[in-house]
Structures are given as structure tokens and as C-alpha cells.
Amino acid sequence: MKLDTVRGHLDAMVLAVLEPGPLHGYAIISTLRSRGGGSLDLPSGTIYPALRRLERADYVAGAWSVVGGRKRRTYELTQAGRRALANERDTWKRFGDIVEVVLGSD
């Protein structure tokens, strides 16, 4: 999938991936790829700026940890991030309904 197609929805997708629990950056990339059936093969140069943006917005909190002897930054949703994700889901649902009406073949 082209990066331009994903760009406007990346933050919401990252929030959704973090909903079950904290993940480090590479795990976020892997989970997006897996959930997207391999179609979301996003470069780290796309994900890490999104994580920094979400952290500045207080939607995610990052913390350093050591995993397998390697230092990694792990991210988790904040309460504000959970509210933002719920809002994004509502907006996406309304938008999807409108697109279905406009593009529907009925």
C-alpha cells in the first residue's frame, strides 16, 4: 500500500496497535504489517516520527527499557490516547458509512 494512502490514518493505526499493551517501535511496525496482511510495510522513518508526534500530544508515553540486553524505547497509550482512539474510530465509522453510500452500487 502506498505511504500516501496511509499517511492521514497512521496515528490512529499506531494508537490501535498500542491498545492491548506497551510495545517498542519495531514491534509496532511488525504488528501493523501483520494486522495489515503484509500490505502495511512501513519504514521506520515513518513510524518513529509518528510516535514522537503522539508522545508530544500526550497520546502515548514512552519509556526506556532493556529487552534481551538491548536498550529500547517502549510506548503505551495514555488515557488521552485511549480517548483519541475512540474518537478516531467513531470518525472512521461515520466516514466509512458516507463512502459506502456514495460509492455503493445500489
N, C-alpha and C positions, 0 to 999 in steps of 0.2 A: 504494500500500500504506500502511496506517495506521502511523503512527510507533510506536504501542504494540506492534504486531506485530514490528517490527524491534528495538525497544529492547534486549531481552535478548541480541541477537546482533550488535549494531553493532560492538563492539570486535573480535570475530573477523572480521567482514567487512572492517573497516579494515585489520587485520593482513594479510589475504589480498590486498587491493589493493596493499599495500606490498611484498609478497613479491618481485615482479620487480625492484624498484628504488625509489629515492627519488622522492617526489612532493610537491608543495606542496598546500595544503589544497583549493584549487579543483579541481585535477587529481584529487584523491581523490574529491571529490563527483561530478565528471564520470565517472570510471571506475566508481563504484558505480552511477550512473544507466545507463551503457552496459551494464555486465555484467548489470544487473537488467532489461534490456529496456525501460527507461523507467519501471519500476514503483517504483524506489528514488529518488525525487526528494526528497532530504533537505535541509532548510535548513542553512545554515552554522552556525546556532545549535545544531545537533545535533552536527555533525562536530567543530568546534573544541574543545568541552569533552571529547569522547571522545579527541581527540588529546592534550590536556593530561593526561587521566587515564592514558592509555597511556604517556606520557612519564614521569609520576611513578612508574609501575610498572616503569620501565626496559624496556618492550617496544618502544618507539620512541625514536629520538634525533632531536631537531630541531636545525636549524642555519639561520642566516640566509644568504641568497644574493641576488644581484641577477640578475633574469631580465628581459630586454628593458627595462632601465633601471628596473625596479621591484624594491623590496626585498620578498622573500617568505621565509617560513619553510618549509623543506623537511624532510620527515620520512622516516626509513628504519628498517627493522626492526633490532633488536639481536639478539644470539644468544638472549637470554632471550625476545624476541618470537617468534623462529622456533620455539623450544620450546613457547611458549604456543599458537602457531598449530597446531602438530602435535597438541597435546593437545586443542584445541578441535575439530579435525577428527575425532579419534578419538571424542570425546564426542558430536559431532553424528551420526556414523555409527551409534553404538550407539543413540542416541535415535531416529534415523530408522528403524532396524530394529524397535524396540519399537513405534513408532507404526504402522508398516506392519502388524505382527501384530495390533494392537488394532483398527485401522480397516479392515484388509483385508476384502474381500468374500467370501473363501473360506469 
